Amino acid sequence: MKKYLILIVVFLLLGCQKSAVQPSFTMETYPKVDGSTVTIPLSEAICAKLTGQTVEQVRPYILHTKTHSAYINLIDKKTDLIFVTYPSVDELKYAQDSGVELEIVPIVSEAFVFLTHKNNPVESLTLKQIQDIYAGTITNWKDVGGPDLPIIAYQRPVNSGSQTGFLDLVMKGVTPMTPPTEWIVAEMGMLIEAVATYDNQPDAL
């Protein structure tokens, strides 16, 4: 089974030590890298450090296609390593079906921030409350100290890095309800139903 390298974005900050690093690569020998949108600054910084160039100089060479596409590109041998969150069930299955073993190396951390409207008086939610909201058990802001408004709990699309992390680290086995959807214009002017984007309304989360 072939093994490919993933540099995973985990949710616990790892310590960093300053050290003098001599350039290890040129832009011609630097590995082909892909990843999620949120890891582009990290990818640029690593490339700059390892090639002895500035972030501005390496920026045109750092092209990330987002989490799911990055996994597909890695498994299909179109890239050498990726900066992403942990793989989804679908991505793990695709790797297995393709005879590819993914080598996962945790390197950095991030956290989930849940947004509400600025006039929403709710200042904090427990993990259990968030799980209950996204499971559809809590459906009104008044149940968590807010106004008498239904909660519109937004999610990210399936197989996005954010949604995979949300399911693993927030929901932790609790099945989320179907997210709000909206009609968007796709290729060739077609209308498709997609996971709705957060709109910052008073009832939104």
Secondary structure as GFF3:
##gff-version 3
##sequence-region A 1 205
A	DSSP	beta_strand	2	10	.	.	.	ID=ss1
A	DSSP	beta_strand	33	35	.	.	.	ID=ss2
A	DSSP	three_ten_helix	37	39	.	.	.	ID=ss3
A	DSSP	alpha_helix	40	51	.	.	.	ID=ss4
A	DSSP	alpha_helix	55	58	.	.	.	ID=ss5
A	DSSP	three_ten_helix	59	61	.	.	.	ID=ss6
A	DSSP	alpha_helix	67	75	.	.	.	ID=ss7
A	DSSP	beta_strand	81	84	.	.	.	ID=ss8
A	DSSP	alpha_helix	89	97	.	.	.	ID=ss9
A	DSSP	beta_strand	100	109	.	.	.	ID=ss10
A	DSSP	alpha_helix	127	135	.	.	.	ID=ss11
A	DSSP	three_ten_helix	141	144	.	.	.	ID=ss12
A	DSSP	alpha_helix	161	166	.	.	.	ID=ss13
A	DSSP	pi_helix	167	171	.	.	.	ID=ss14
A	DSSP	beta_strand	181	185	.	.	.	ID=ss15
A	DSSP	three_ten_helix	187	189	.	.	.	ID=ss16
A	DSSP	beta_strand	191	195	.	.	.	ID=ss17
###
